[in-house]
Amino acid sequence: MQLQLLDGSPLPESSYRDKVRLIVNVASYCGYTGQYQTLEQLQRSYGDRGLQVIGVPCNQFGDQEPGSAEDIAAFCRLEFGVSFPLLKKQDVGGAHCSPLYAALIDSPVGAGLPVRWNFEKFLVSRNGEVLARFDSDCAPDHPALLAALEHALARD
């Protein structure tokens, strides 16, 4: 499946192929928005070991990501120094659910359960297997998430 960046250009598969991915639906005006900072720290700390954080802006929950692609990119860069890729804004559930989120939700780990709020996280192995799912209130530096990430990075 082809992933698109905020500006509509394709995210090169080479940027995440053979990497562990942490895929997070994000929003600029959410109580969890501060997690951008910790997600960026994860990217910087674990990127050399094969982690690729991928942010997926979504406006489905409380209208908390109403901005344009340019607004989202500027906010993330200026407020949090985000260097990881941000995809084109998309629905993470419902009738217009993106193919990416349909696959994550329909995986055994996703269990067909809908995404409930912004900043839910899916950990995906180097070979594309969904390994773990973390609720919004699980911070990116939570011991359970870090343990799952370490395990995923050590695999393969």
Rosetta constraint file for C-alpha pairs under 8 A:
AtomPair CA 1 CA 99 HARMONIC 7.70 0.50
AtomPair CA 1 CA 100 HARMONIC 7.59 0.50
AtomPair CA 2 CA 10 HARMONIC 6.79 0.50
AtomPair CA 2 CA 11 HARMONIC 7.38 0.50
AtomPair CA 2 CA 13 HARMONIC 7.91 0.50
AtomPair CA 3 CA 10 HARMONIC 5.85 0.50
AtomPair CA 3 CA 11 HARMONIC 5.44 0.50
AtomPair CA 3 CA 12 HARMONIC 8.00 0.50
AtomPair CA 3 CA 87 HARMONIC 7.09 0.50
AtomPair CA 4 CA 8 HARMONIC 5.37 0.50
AtomPair CA 4 CA 9 HARMONIC 5.51 0.50
AtomPair CA 4 CA 10 HARMONIC 4.38 0.50
AtomPair CA 4 CA 11 HARMONIC 5.33 0.50
AtomPair CA 4 CA 87 HARMONIC 5.55 0.50
AtomPair CA 4 CA 88 HARMONIC 5.64 0.50
AtomPair CA 5 CA 9 HARMONIC 5.45 0.50
AtomPair CA 5 CA 10 HARMONIC 5.88 0.50
AtomPair CA 5 CA 11 HARMONIC 5.63 0.50
AtomPair CA 5 CA 85 HARMONIC 6.98 0.50
AtomPair CA 5 CA 86 HARMONIC 5.84 0.50
AtomPair CA 5 CA 87 HARMONIC 4.01 0.50
AtomPair CA 5 CA 88 HARMONIC 4.99 0.50
AtomPair CA 6 CA 69 HARMONIC 5.45 0.50
AtomPair CA 6 CA 70 HARMONIC 7.92 0.50
AtomPair CA 6 CA 73 HARMONIC 7.54 0.50
AtomPair CA 6 CA 86 HARMONIC 5.90 0.50
AtomPair CA 6 CA 87 HARMONIC 4.83 0.50
AtomPair CA 6 CA 88 HARMONIC 3.93 0.50
AtomPair CA 6 CA 89 HARMONIC 6.80 0.50
AtomPair CA 7 CA 69 HARMONIC 6.46 0.50
AtomPair CA 7 CA 70 HARMONIC 7.82 0.50
AtomPair CA 7 CA 88 HARMONIC 6.86 0.50
AtomPair CA 8 CA 88 HARMONIC 6.34 0.50
AtomPair CA 11 CA 15 HARMONIC 7.30 0.50
AtomPair CA 11 CA 85 HARMONIC 8.00 0.50
AtomPair CA 11 CA 87 HARMONIC 7.90 0.50
AtomPair CA 12 CA 16 HARMONIC 7.71 0.50
AtomPair CA 13 CA 17 HARMONIC 5.64 0.50
AtomPair CA 15 CA 52 HARMONIC 7.95 0.50
AtomPair CA 16 CA 20 HARMONIC 7.63 0.50
AtomPair CA 16 CA 21 HARMONIC 7.18 0.50
AtomPair CA 16 CA 52 HARMONIC 6.21 0.50
AtomPair CA 17 CA 126 HARMONIC 6.99 0.50
AtomPair CA 18 CA 50 HARMONIC 7.68 0.50
AtomPair CA 18 CA 126 HARMONIC 4.53 0.50
AtomPair CA 18 CA 127 HARMONIC 6.44 0.50
AtomPair CA 19 CA 50 HARMONIC 4.92 0.50
AtomPair CA 19 CA 51 HARMONIC 5.64 0.50
AtomPair CA 19 CA 52 HARMONIC 6.29 0.50
AtomPair CA 19 CA 125 HARMONIC 7.06 0.50
AtomPair CA 19 CA 126 HARMONIC 4.59 0.50
AtomPair CA 19 CA 127 HARMONIC 7.95 0.50
AtomPair CA 20 CA 50 HARMONIC 5.99 0.50
AtomPair CA 20 CA 51 HARMONIC 4.83 0.50
AtomPair CA 20 CA 52 HARMONIC 6.09 0.50
AtomPair CA 20 CA 123 HARMONIC 7.28 0.50
AtomPair CA 20 CA 124 HARMONIC 5.72 0.50
AtomPair CA 20 CA 125 HARMONIC 4.77 0.50
AtomPair CA 20 CA 126 HARMONIC 4.70 0.50
AtomPair CA 20 CA 152 HARMONIC 6.76 0.50
AtomPair CA 20 CA 153 HARMONIC 6.53 0.50
AtomPair CA 21 CA 51 HARMONIC 5.82 0.50
AtomPair CA 21 CA 52 HARMONIC 4.82 0.50
AtomPair CA 21 CA 53 HARMONIC 5.63 0.50
AtomPair CA 21 CA 54 HARMONIC 6.94 0.50
AtomPair CA 21 CA 122 HARMONIC 7.92 0.50
AtomPair CA 21 CA 123 HARMONIC 5.79 0.50
AtomPair CA 21 CA 124 HARMONIC 5.00 0.50
AtomPair CA 21 CA 125 HARMONIC 6.56 0.50
AtomPair CA 21 CA 126 HARMONIC 7.35 0.50
AtomPair CA 22 CA 51 HARMONIC 7.46 0.50
AtomPair CA 22 CA 52 HARMONIC 6.37 0.50
AtomPair CA 22 CA 53 HARMONIC 4.71 0.50
AtomPair CA 22 CA 54 HARMONIC 6.12 0.50
AtomPair CA 22 CA 121 HARMONIC 6.47 0.50
AtomPair CA 22 CA 122 HARMONIC 5.67 0.50
AtomPair CA 22 CA 123 HARMONIC 4.65 0.50
AtomPair CA 22 CA 124 HARMONIC 6.34 0.50
AtomPair CA 23 CA 53 HARMONIC 6.06 0.50
AtomPair CA 23 CA 54 HARMONIC 4.87 0.50
AtomPair CA 23 CA 55 HARMONIC 6.05 0.50
AtomPair CA 23 CA 56 HARMONIC 7.23 0.50
AtomPair CA 23 CA 121 HARMONIC 5.63 0.50
AtomPair CA 23 CA 122 HARMONIC 5.16 0.50
AtomPair CA 23 CA 123 HARMONIC 6.49 0.50
AtomPair CA 23 CA 124 HARMONIC 7.70 0.50
AtomPair CA 24 CA 53 HARMONIC 7.71 0.50
AtomPair CA 24 CA 54 HARMONIC 6.34 0.50
AtomPair CA 24 CA 55 HARMONIC 5.07 0.50
AtomPair CA 24 CA 56 HARMONIC 5.89 0.50
AtomPair CA 24 CA 119 HARMONIC 5.51 0.50
AtomPair CA 24 CA 120 HARMONIC 5.70 0.50
AtomPair CA 24 CA 121 HARMONIC 4.59 0.50
AtomPair CA 24 CA 122 HARMONIC 6.54 0.50
AtomPair CA 25 CA 55 HARMONIC 5.92 0.50
AtomPair CA 25 CA 56 HARMONIC 4.48 0.50
AtomPair CA 25 CA 57 HARMONIC 5.62 0.50
AtomPair CA 25 CA 58 HARMONIC 6.13 0.50
AtomPair CA 25 CA 92 HARMONIC 7.50 0.50
AtomPair CA 25 CA 118 HARMONIC 5.58 0.50
AtomPair CA 25 CA 119 HARMONIC 5.04 0.50
AtomPair CA 25 CA 120 HARMONIC 6.08 0.50
AtomPair CA 25 CA 121 HARMONIC 7.13 0.50
AtomPair CA 26 CA 33 HARMONIC 7.35 0.50
AtomPair CA 26 CA 55 HARMONIC 6.04 0.50
AtomPair CA 26 CA 56 HARMONIC 5.58 0.50
AtomPair CA 26 CA 57 HARMONIC 4.69 0.50
AtomPair CA 26 CA 58 HARMONIC 6.12 0.50
AtomPair CA 26 CA 65 HARMONIC 7.93 0.50
AtomPair CA 26 CA 118 HARMONIC 5.52 0.50
AtomPair CA 26 CA 119 HARMONIC 5.19 0.50
AtomPair CA 27 CA 33 HARMONIC 6.35 0.50
AtomPair CA 27 CA 57 HARMONIC 5.67 0.50
AtomPair CA 27 CA 58 HARMONIC 6.18 0.50
AtomPair CA 27 CA 59 HARMONIC 7.02 0.50
AtomPair CA 27 CA 64 HARMONIC 5.67 0.50
AtomPair CA 27 CA 65 HARMONIC 4.80 0.50
AtomPair CA 27 CA 118 HARMONIC 6.32 0.50
AtomPair CA 27 CA 119 HARMONIC 7.53 0.50
AtomPair CA 28 CA 33 HARMONIC 5.82 0.50
AtomPair CA 28 CA 64 HARMONIC 6.27 0.50
AtomPair CA 28 CA 65 HARMONIC 5.49 0.50
AtomPair CA 28 CA 72 HARMONIC 7.12 0.50
AtomPair CA 28 CA 75 HARMONIC 7.45 0.50
AtomPair CA 28 CA 76 HARMONIC 7.84 0.50
AtomPair CA 29 CA 33 HARMONIC 6.44 0.50
AtomPair CA 29 CA 64 HARMONIC 4.74 0.50
AtomPair CA 29 CA 65 HARMONIC 6.34 0.50
AtomPair CA 30 CA 64 HARMONIC 5.85 0.50
AtomPair CA 30 CA 118 HARMONIC 7.34 0.50
AtomPair CA 32 CA 118 HARMONIC 7.40 0.50
AtomPair CA 32 CA 119 HARMONIC 6.70 0.50
AtomPair CA 32 CA 136 HARMONIC 7.23 0.50
AtomPair CA 32 CA 137 HARMONIC 7.55 0.50
AtomPair CA 33 CA 119 HARMONIC 7.83 0.50
AtomPair CA 34 CA 38 HARMONIC 7.59 0.50
AtomPair CA 35 CA 39 HARMONIC 6.06 0.50
AtomPair CA 35 CA 119 HARMONIC 7.79 0.50
AtomPair CA 35 CA 139 HARMONIC 6.67 0.50
AtomPair CA 35 CA 140 HARMONIC 6.84 0.50
AtomPair CA 36 CA 40 HARMONIC 6.09 0.50
AtomPair CA 36 CA 76 HARMONIC 7.71 0.50
AtomPair CA 36 CA 80 HARMONIC 6.32 0.50
AtomPair CA 36 CA 82 HARMONIC 7.25 0.50
AtomPair CA 37 CA 41 HARMONIC 6.31 0.50
AtomPair CA 37 CA 80 HARMONIC 5.47 0.50
AtomPair CA 37 CA 81 HARMONIC 7.77 0.50
AtomPair CA 37 CA 82 HARMONIC 7.67 0.50
AtomPair CA 38 CA 42 HARMONIC 6.17 0.50
AtomPair CA 38 CA 139 HARMONIC 7.79 0.50
AtomPair CA 38 CA 140 HARMONIC 5.95 0.50
AtomPair CA 38 CA 141 HARMONIC 6.71 0.50
AtomPair CA 39 CA 43 HARMONIC 6.27 0.50
AtomPair CA 39 CA 53 HARMONIC 7.14 0.50
AtomPair CA 39 CA 140 HARMONIC 6.00 0.50
AtomPair CA 40 CA 44 HARMONIC 6.23 0.50
AtomPair CA 40 CA 53 HARMONIC 7.99 0.50
AtomPair CA 40 CA 80 HARMONIC 7.63 0.50
AtomPair CA 40 CA 81 HARMONIC 7.43 0.50
AtomPair CA 40 CA 82 HARMONIC 5.78 0.50
AtomPair CA 40 CA 83 HARMONIC 6.94 0.50
AtomPair CA 40 CA 84 HARMONIC 7.07 0.50
AtomPair CA 41 CA 45 HARMONIC 5.97 0.50
AtomPair CA 42 CA 46 HARMONIC 5.74 0.50
AtomPair CA 42 CA 47 HARMONIC 7.51 0.50
AtomPair CA 42 CA 53 HARMONIC 7.88 0.50
AtomPair CA 42 CA 140 HARMONIC 7.53 0.50
AtomPair CA 42 CA 141 HARMONIC 7.76 0.50
AtomPair CA 43 CA 47 HARMONIC 5.02 0.50
AtomPair CA 43 CA 51 HARMONIC 6.55 0.50
AtomPair CA 43 CA 52 HARMONIC 6.46 0.50
AtomPair CA 43 CA 53 HARMONIC 6.03 0.50
AtomPair CA 43 CA 84 HARMONIC 6.94 0.50
AtomPair CA 44 CA 48 HARMONIC 7.78 0.50
AtomPair CA 46 CA 50 HARMONIC 6.56 0.50
AtomPair CA 46 CA 51 HARMONIC 5.49 0.50
AtomPair CA 47 CA 51 HARMONIC 4.60 0.50
AtomPair CA 47 CA 52 HARMONIC 6.21 0.50
AtomPair CA 49 CA 153 HARMONIC 6.95 0.50
AtomPair CA 50 CA 153 HARMONIC 6.71 0.50
AtomPair CA 51 CA 153 HARMONIC 7.39 0.50
AtomPair CA 52 CA 84 HARMONIC 7.23 0.50
AtomPair CA 53 CA 84 HARMONIC 5.90 0.50
AtomPair CA 53 CA 85 HARMONIC 7.25 0.50
AtomPair CA 54 CA 84 HARMONIC 6.19 0.50
AtomPair CA 54 CA 85 HARMONIC 5.38 0.50
AtomPair CA 54 CA 86 HARMONIC 6.00 0.50
AtomPair CA 54 CA 87 HARMONIC 7.31 0.50
AtomPair CA 55 CA 84 HARMONIC 7.37 0.50
AtomPair CA 55 CA 85 HARMONIC 6.28 0.50
AtomPair CA 55 CA 86 HARMONIC 4.58 0.50
AtomPair CA 55 CA 87 HARMONIC 6.18 0.50
AtomPair CA 56 CA 86 HARMONIC 5.78 0.50
AtomPair CA 56 CA 87 HARMONIC 5.08 0.50
AtomPair CA 56 CA 88 HARMONIC 6.86 0.50
AtomPair CA 56 CA 89 HARMONIC 6.31 0.50
AtomPair CA 56 CA 90 HARMONIC 7.05 0.50
AtomPair CA 57 CA 65 HARMONIC 6.81 0.50
AtomPair CA 57 CA 86 HARMONIC 7.13 0.50
AtomPair CA 57 CA 87 HARMONIC 6.75 0.50
AtomPair CA 57 CA 88 HARMONIC 6.81 0.50
AtomPair CA 57 CA 89 HARMONIC 4.63 0.50
AtomPair CA 57 CA 90 HARMONIC 6.47 0.50
AtomPair CA 58 CA 64 HARMONIC 7.98 0.50
AtomPair CA 58 CA 65 HARMONIC 6.04 0.50
AtomPair CA 58 CA 89 HARMONIC 5.40 0.50
AtomPair CA 58 CA 90 HARMONIC 5.38 0.50
AtomPair CA 58 CA 91 HARMONIC 5.89 0.50
AtomPair CA 58 CA 92 HARMONIC 7.00 0.50
AtomPair CA 58 CA 118 HARMONIC 7.53 0.50
AtomPair CA 59 CA 63 HARMONIC 5.14 0.50
AtomPair CA 59 CA 64 HARMONIC 5.70 0.50
AtomPair CA 59 CA 65 HARMONIC 4.54 0.50
AtomPair CA 59 CA 66 HARMONIC 6.05 0.50
AtomPair CA 59 CA 89 HARMONIC 7.60 0.50
AtomPair CA 59 CA 90 HARMONIC 7.67 0.50
AtomPair CA 59 CA 91 HARMONIC 7.35 0.50
AtomPair CA 60 CA 64 HARMONIC 7.73 0.50
AtomPair CA 60 CA 91 HARMONIC 6.54 0.50
AtomPair CA 60 CA 92 HARMONIC 7.73 0.50
AtomPair CA 61 CA 117 HARMONIC 6.03 0.50
AtomPair CA 61 CA 118 HARMONIC 6.70 0.50
AtomPair CA 65 CA 72 HARMONIC 7.90 0.50
AtomPair CA 67 CA 71 HARMONIC 5.40 0.50
AtomPair CA 67 CA 72 HARMONIC 6.02 0.50
AtomPair CA 68 CA 72 HARMONIC 6.23 0.50
AtomPair CA 69 CA 73 HARMONIC 6.13 0.50
AtomPair CA 69 CA 88 HARMONIC 7.28 0.50
AtomPair CA 69 CA 89 HARMONIC 7.52 0.50
AtomPair CA 70 CA 74 HARMONIC 6.09 0.50
AtomPair CA 71 CA 75 HARMONIC 6.06 0.50
AtomPair CA 72 CA 76 HARMONIC 6.14 0.50
AtomPair CA 73 CA 77 HARMONIC 6.08 0.50
AtomPair CA 73 CA 86 HARMONIC 7.77 0.50
AtomPair CA 74 CA 78 HARMONIC 5.86 0.50
AtomPair CA 75 CA 79 HARMONIC 5.64 0.50
AtomPair CA 75 CA 80 HARMONIC 7.70 0.50
AtomPair CA 76 CA 80 HARMONIC 5.39 0.50
AtomPair CA 76 CA 81 HARMONIC 6.30 0.50
AtomPair CA 76 CA 82 HARMONIC 5.47 0.50
AtomPair CA 77 CA 81 HARMONIC 4.35 0.50
AtomPair CA 77 CA 82 HARMONIC 4.99 0.50
AtomPair CA 77 CA 83 HARMONIC 7.33 0.50
AtomPair CA 90 CA 97 HARMONIC 7.44 0.50
AtomPair CA 90 CA 98 HARMONIC 6.26 0.50
AtomPair CA 91 CA 96 HARMONIC 6.10 0.50
AtomPair CA 91 CA 97 HARMONIC 4.85 0.50
AtomPair CA 91 CA 98 HARMONIC 5.74 0.50
AtomPair CA 91 CA 101 HARMONIC 7.97 0.50
AtomPair CA 92 CA 97 HARMONIC 5.06 0.50
AtomPair CA 92 CA 98 HARMONIC 6.09 0.50
AtomPair CA 92 CA 101 HARMONIC 5.32 0.50
AtomPair CA 92 CA 102 HARMONIC 7.50 0.50
AtomPair CA 92 CA 115 HARMONIC 6.70 0.50
AtomPair CA 93 CA 97 HARMONIC 4.40 0.50
AtomPair CA 93 CA 98 HARMONIC 7.43 0.50
AtomPair CA 93 CA 101 HARMONIC 7.09 0.50
AtomPair CA 93 CA 102 HARMONIC 7.37 0.50
AtomPair CA 93 CA 114 HARMONIC 6.28 0.50
AtomPair CA 93 CA 115 HARMONIC 6.55 0.50
AtomPair CA 97 CA 101 HARMONIC 6.47 0.50
AtomPair CA 97 CA 102 HARMONIC 6.20 0.50
AtomPair CA 98 CA 102 HARMONIC 6.08 0.50
AtomPair CA 99 CA 103 HARMONIC 6.14 0.50
AtomPair CA 100 CA 104 HARMONIC 6.38 0.50
AtomPair CA 101 CA 105 HARMONIC 5.91 0.50
AtomPair CA 102 CA 106 HARMONIC 5.88 0.50
AtomPair CA 103 CA 107 HARMONIC 6.09 0.50
AtomPair CA 104 CA 109 HARMONIC 7.97 0.50
AtomPair CA 104 CA 110 HARMONIC 5.86 0.50
AtomPair CA 104 CA 122 HARMONIC 7.37 0.50
AtomPair CA 104 CA 130 HARMONIC 6.84 0.50
AtomPair CA 105 CA 109 HARMONIC 7.64 0.50
AtomPair CA 105 CA 110 HARMONIC 4.21 0.50
AtomPair CA 105 CA 111 HARMONIC 6.33 0.50
AtomPair CA 105 CA 112 HARMONIC 5.09 0.50
AtomPair CA 105 CA 113 HARMONIC 6.26 0.50
AtomPair CA 105 CA 114 HARMONIC 6.69 0.50
AtomPair CA 105 CA 115 HARMONIC 7.72 0.50
AtomPair CA 106 CA 110 HARMONIC 5.70 0.50
AtomPair CA 106 CA 111 HARMONIC 6.05 0.50
AtomPair CA 106 CA 112 HARMONIC 4.88 0.50
AtomPair CA 106 CA 113 HARMONIC 7.97 0.50
AtomPair CA 107 CA 111 HARMONIC 6.10 0.50
AtomPair CA 107 CA 112 HARMONIC 7.19 0.50
AtomPair CA 107 CA 130 HARMONIC 6.63 0.50
AtomPair CA 108 CA 112 HARMONIC 7.79 0.50
AtomPair CA 108 CA 130 HARMONIC 7.73 0.50
AtomPair CA 109 CA 130 HARMONIC 6.31 0.50
AtomPair CA 109 CA 131 HARMONIC 6.59 0.50
AtomPair CA 109 CA 132 HARMONIC 6.11 0.50
AtomPair CA 109 CA 133 HARMONIC 6.69 0.50
AtomPair CA 110 CA 130 HARMONIC 7.85 0.50
AtomPair CA 110 CA 133 HARMONIC 6.86 0.50
AtomPair CA 115 CA 120 HARMONIC 6.94 0.50
AtomPair CA 116 CA 120 HARMONIC 7.72 0.50
AtomPair CA 117 CA 136 HARMONIC 6.55 0.50
AtomPair CA 118 CA 136 HARMONIC 6.29 0.50
AtomPair CA 119 CA 135 HARMONIC 7.35 0.50
AtomPair CA 119 CA 136 HARMONIC 4.73 0.50
AtomPair CA 119 CA 137 HARMONIC 7.96 0.50
AtomPair CA 120 CA 133 HARMONIC 7.40 0.50
AtomPair CA 120 CA 134 HARMONIC 5.79 0.50
AtomPair CA 120 CA 135 HARMONIC 4.80 0.50
AtomPair CA 120 CA 136 HARMONIC 4.45 0.50
AtomPair CA 121 CA 133 HARMONIC 5.63 0.50
AtomPair CA 121 CA 134 HARMONIC 5.01 0.50
AtomPair CA 121 CA 135 HARMONIC 6.55 0.50
AtomPair CA 121 CA 136 HARMONIC 7.18 0.50
AtomPair CA 122 CA 130 HARMONIC 6.92 0.50
AtomPair CA 122 CA 131 HARMONIC 7.55 0.50
AtomPair CA 122 CA 132 HARMONIC 5.83 0.50
AtomPair CA 122 CA 133 HARMONIC 4.57 0.50
AtomPair CA 122 CA 134 HARMONIC 6.48 0.50
AtomPair CA 123 CA 130 HARMONIC 5.97 0.50
AtomPair CA 123 CA 131 HARMONIC 5.50 0.50
AtomPair CA 123 CA 132 HARMONIC 5.11 0.50
AtomPair CA 123 CA 133 HARMONIC 6.30 0.50
AtomPair CA 123 CA 149 HARMONIC 7.42 0.50
AtomPair CA 124 CA 128 HARMONIC 5.68 0.50
AtomPair CA 124 CA 129 HARMONIC 5.44 0.50
AtomPair CA 124 CA 130 HARMONIC 4.36 0.50
AtomPair CA 124 CA 131 HARMONIC 5.45 0.50
AtomPair CA 124 CA 132 HARMONIC 7.28 0.50
AtomPair CA 125 CA 129 HARMONIC 5.15 0.50
AtomPair CA 125 CA 130 HARMONIC 6.34 0.50
AtomPair CA 125 CA 131 HARMONIC 6.42 0.50
AtomPair CA 125 CA 152 HARMONIC 6.14 0.50
AtomPair CA 126 CA 152 HARMONIC 8.00 0.50
AtomPair CA 126 CA 156 HARMONIC 7.61 0.50
AtomPair CA 131 CA 152 HARMONIC 7.94 0.50
AtomPair CA 132 CA 148 HARMONIC 7.40 0.50
AtomPair CA 134 CA 138 HARMONIC 6.08 0.50
AtomPair CA 134 CA 145 HARMONIC 7.42 0.50
AtomPair CA 138 CA 142 HARMONIC 6.20 0.50
AtomPair CA 138 CA 145 HARMONIC 7.72 0.50
AtomPair CA 139 CA 145 HARMONIC 7.99 0.50
AtomPair CA 140 CA 145 HARMONIC 6.52 0.50
AtomPair CA 140 CA 146 HARMONIC 7.49 0.50
AtomPair CA 141 CA 145 HARMONIC 6.68 0.50
AtomPair CA 141 CA 146 HARMONIC 6.11 0.50
AtomPair CA 142 CA 146 HARMONIC 6.19 0.50
AtomPair CA 143 CA 147 HARMONIC 5.96 0.50
AtomPair CA 144 CA 148 HARMONIC 6.25 0.50
AtomPair CA 145 CA 149 HARMONIC 6.08 0.50
AtomPair CA 146 CA 150 HARMONIC 6.02 0.50
AtomPair CA 147 CA 151 HARMONIC 6.14 0.50
AtomPair CA 148 CA 152 HARMONIC 6.11 0.50
AtomPair CA 149 CA 153 HARMONIC 6.11 0.50
AtomPair CA 150 CA 154 HARMONIC 6.19 0.50
AtomPair CA 151 CA 155 HARMONIC 6.38 0.50
